[in-house]
Each structure stands twice: as C-alpha cells, then as structure tokens.
Amino acid sequence: MKHLIAISAALTIIFPGVLHSEDAAKPLPKLELDLTKPGAKVSPMLYGLMTEEINHSYDGGIYAELIQNRIFKDDPKAPAHWSVVQHGDSSAAITLDDSEPINAVLKTCLKLDAKAEAGVANDGFWGISVKPDTTYRASFYAKSNGALSPLTVSIESNDGAKIFAKAQTQNITSEWQRYEITLTTGKDAQPSANNRFVITTSGAGTYWFNLVSLFPPTFNNRSNGNRVDIMQLLADMKPKFLRLPGGNFLEGDWFHSRFDWKKTLGPLEQRPGHPGCWGYRASDGMGLLEFLEWCEDLKMEPLLAVFAGYTLKGDYVSRGPLLQPFVDEALEEIEYVIGDTSTKWGAQRAKDGHPAPFKLTYVEIGNEDGFDESGSYEGRFVQFYDAIKAKYPQLQLISTIGGRDTLGRKFAMKERTPDAIDEHYYRNAWAFEEDAMHYDDYDRKGPKIFVGEWASHETSFPPWDQRSKVLAPTPNMLAALGDAAWMTGMERNSDIVVMNCSAPLFVNVNHGAYQWRPNLIGYDALNSYGSPSYYAQVMFGQYLGDTIVPIAAQNVPTQPQEKPGLKEVPSLFFVATRADTSGTIFLKIVNTAPVAQPVQVELKGAKQVAREGTTIALSAAKLEDTNSIQEPTKIVPVKSKANDFARTFTHTLAPYSINVLQISAK
Ligand code: AHR
C-alpha cells in the first residue's frame, strides 16, 4: 500500500489565483490508474454513521416525538415547555405535582387548576411541525376531580388563532387512564412550525396529566419511530453501520448518568430518561431497541459501544471485582442484540417486539479513554476483552486508544491486541488536506483502524470552543473540501481503515439547541438539509467499488496552506476503486484550488473504455458558500453525462469541487 500515490518529485508550485487552466506552458496534472495491478479490497463497512445525543440529535431531532418534557422531569422546579391557555377571564394555573404518581417512573405530573374551561400547551422542540393532510397520534395519561367530561386535543398556532387539527377524548375519570387519539390536518394547511399542542378542559376542576406524547407519521410507520425526512437523508448516504449510542453520551458525566441501556427498554412508561452530558435531559425514547431498529430500517449494522467503567468527569473503576458488574452488563447488552429467544436478554428483546436477533460484528469498549488520566483503560479493556471473547469469539473488539495519535506518536496496548482501534480527528480543513496521506504508510501488521469520529471545521479554534456557538451550525464548502481530501486517504487505505464515520451527525439549528459545530445534517421542527460535507459523504458512499486501483500522479500543483506555518499541499486529492463484476471505475478527484484544473487521466491496462460515462460534481463559487435551513440546496451534487472517456482523456474540474468520474472499462 505504501507509495500507492506517487506525487511527482518535480512539483510545480502554483499559488491560488495564479493557477490558469489555459496555461499551456505547464504540464497537465496526470493520474495514471493501473488496472493491471488491482490493489487491496475496499472494506465493505467503510462508510457509516456516528450517533449521540448532542445538539438535540434525538429529542428534537431524529426521534419523531413532538412534545418536549413529556414526563415533566426536565426541570424539577417548573413545568418547562408547558404553559396555561386561559379562556376569557377564567383563571387557571399549572404546577408540578409529585403526589399523584402513576408508577415509579411517572412520579411527577402536571397539575392544572382551572376555575373554568382552560388548557395546557406544549411548545414542542422549537415549535411543532404542521404539514397538510397529515395524521398525528396523540396520547397521554389524565385524570380529574372536576367535570368528568371529554378533553379537547388540538394542534394550533402559538397565538391560538388557527386550529390545524382537533379531536375529543371520551369522558375522563377520576382515575389515571391513558387516552389515545388521532389528529388530522386539512389538505390546505400551510406547512409551519410556530405551533403548539393543547389539551383543553370543558370546565372547572383540577386535572392531572402525564406522559403526553404527539407523533407525526414516522419512517416505516414505526410507533415510537424516527422522522421521515432525516431518515431519508441518511438513507441517501448508503451507510453500512451505526456507531451507537455515543460518544460522550455513552459515558455520561457520572456513573448514574451513563447510557444505562436497561432503563431504555420497553414501554415509555418504564423509561425515566437521564441527564445528558450536553446540558439537557435525554428522554431515552430513543432506546437500545430503537437504535437497532434504526439500523434495520437503513440496512446497516449496529456498531455497539459498551460502557467501560469511565465517565466524562473522570470517575472510573479499575480492573477487578468492582468492574465486573459493568462487564456483565455489557455481556447482557450483547445478548440483547444477538442472543436468540432462548436466552434471557434475547427473550426480553422478543418481549419488546423484536424476536429476530440483529447482526453484530463490532463492539467498542468505551469512548475516548485516552482522556482517562488514571491510566486504567488497559486493565479495563483486558477485563471486557477476555469476557466478551470467551462468550462471543466471533466479535471484533475495538479499543479506544492505541495506534498513532495526531502528533504521530505510537501507543500500543500491551496485554491484548484489539481487533481495531478507534481514532478521532477534529481538524480544520487545511490540516486534513495536509495530512491526507496519513494512512499511506500506516503499519499494516497491527490492528485495523476505525476512524470513529472525524470532521473538518473552518476555524482556527476547535468545535467545542465557545466562539463556535455564534457560527453557522453546519460547515461550508471549505470544510467539505477538507473532508473529501481526508476521505480519499481513508478510502485509498481501506484495507487498514475498515470503517469511518464523521461526527457529530446532527444539529437542531435553533438558537440554544446546539452545543457544537460544525455538524453534518441540520434541521428545525419543519425542515432538514444536508451541508456540503454531507453531500461529499453521499458521493463517497454511493460511488464505491470493491477493489482499490493504484494511481501514480504527476505534475500535481501545490498551494500554500492558509494557516501560516503549514507546508504547501497538493491542490488535487484522488482515489479510485473498481467494481469487481461490472468493471466500473469510480475515480474521485477533489480540486481544492480556486480555479478550474484540467487533469489528464490514463487507464493503464484497459482493453476497452466506454466513451459515455457519468460525472458527479459538487462545487461552489466561494469557500464560504454553504447550505442552510433557509437555503437547503444551494450546493448539491450535479450529475452529468460524459462522452469523452477513453484510455487517455482530459477532464476539467471546476474550481473548489469534489468529483466522481464513473467510467465503464474492461
Ligand atoms: O462528537 C462530539 C464529541 O466529541 C463526542 O461525543 C466525543 O466522543 C468527542 O469528544
């Protein structure tokens, strides 16, 4: 794999702005694809998704629930996101009430004291989406000591002026009872998000409510399912796996707020939710089974990360008997995923509605344990590794440390050799371009590499810096070019980089909803969009062969990096793969220069090359150009027919562009 790319030693240094495609004096950049010497196989799991509860990724994100704070635990002092709707001069008040528990989980409820007809309203996750001709499923627990008459349930504009859908329950009683009702909007309803969900009484009395839920139609019509638009964006990426449930969300700030998967199973009535690590509570409506069904819906494998005895605030349990309960918990979790129904946890999965086991190849032990300054990870890893391998020898186990860090230092796990190592890279775009050859000379004898989190940002400060919060939630074209340059390196080396997924995946773009930027996919209550980086990943995931094609490159111009002190880097990045059965070649070329670049392509060893082919290009006039919730498709891939492919041909790349050339060759 070493020197798969040979960039000419006699590089011409050409600076942005003075690189002219018409400059005949300069030899064209040339890419020679050697079809006579097929390279390594492309990893079948190369592109996947990373998920975690950050930026309202689940609650207020892909998880389709529209009610925020449905079990009133978000704020112990006040009914956050709930308000009273007064009718006329009537007076009414809402409070949290712990004196009427439904069960051990649904302890706190919402109490409405009404002197006359009144309502309780929820403002949703920065609004409630209304779409025309759409049926919503509302459900809630209620009881009353007042009039035992029906409640009216509605979706209406925030000022109450427009009622989009309305229905009545049967008479409520003085005992807790669950009510379920459908609400259908009219064909003429204008799509909007400035709306609220309201439950209105028909008279005076005291009323109690709990587990108030409202779902729009979901992907594959799953109850407790996912948003259709966001799932479709993911489906278009053709992901092969989902790394779940995090990230930091796996670890939690403390032991009690880790992702405690057993508390995320079964009916919503049994799910207490837990404090997340990004400043808001997780409802855990997106529980372990929902993650697995998300995988099933998109035909991808779960990549299960198990809690490994270390939390974000630095608490940890060293190797030994105190760690064993967490090891046992991980074994049970794996059994929940892959055990048949004769096992305890396989039977639980069947009881929860999914008798068939899921496919599972990779289990990751912990998350970013390099931050554990106690140095306890190796011991913890050994204890998990031995127990999991003893019971499930077929599983591939991923360590969160080892390998080579960003400074090029090597860390070895001495006691056990992990099957793969999870490396994370959050860098600015020009650093990714500079290091796009990172894996070209990587040690092939050690564990495989899983790049479990990576993403380009456009700033000199990192994504978690406070200054990020005032910037756009999703990245611009500069970042997409950095991402694409980095992906050429991972794809070219996918014999060793067997999987990768960028992070974070999601962001709710409303002010106050996000803690991190940039993120791949943005949304509000109503709409969603992909960033240029998202489209770069769609292109890389969709156009992928089975075998890597070696490329020798000549005359590739370089350009100085924008960040002072960094070296000059090539202005073109590339990788080619070939489909084994059809022979189709997917040549990806990233042009990071501000000018068009003609590139000569030679297909060495091709007997026949079809003139007609396809090109897919993502480009922007300026590096700052981007997509947003207001302009969701400003930058999208454009597919065109090519009719000039041959054994040797010249193709001109647009300035600032990411390109796929799909070539039929024998
Ligand atoms: O993706 C955001 C966070 O970055 C992840 O939760 C964590 O693993 C990493 O530090």
Boltz pocket constraint, residues with backbone or C-beta under 6 A from the ligand:
constraints:
  - pocket:
      binder: B
      contacts: [[A, 52], [A, 54], [A, 246], [A, 247], [A, 248], [A, 249], [A, 367], [A, 368], [A, 453], [A, 503], [A, 504], [A, 516]]
      max_distance: 6.0
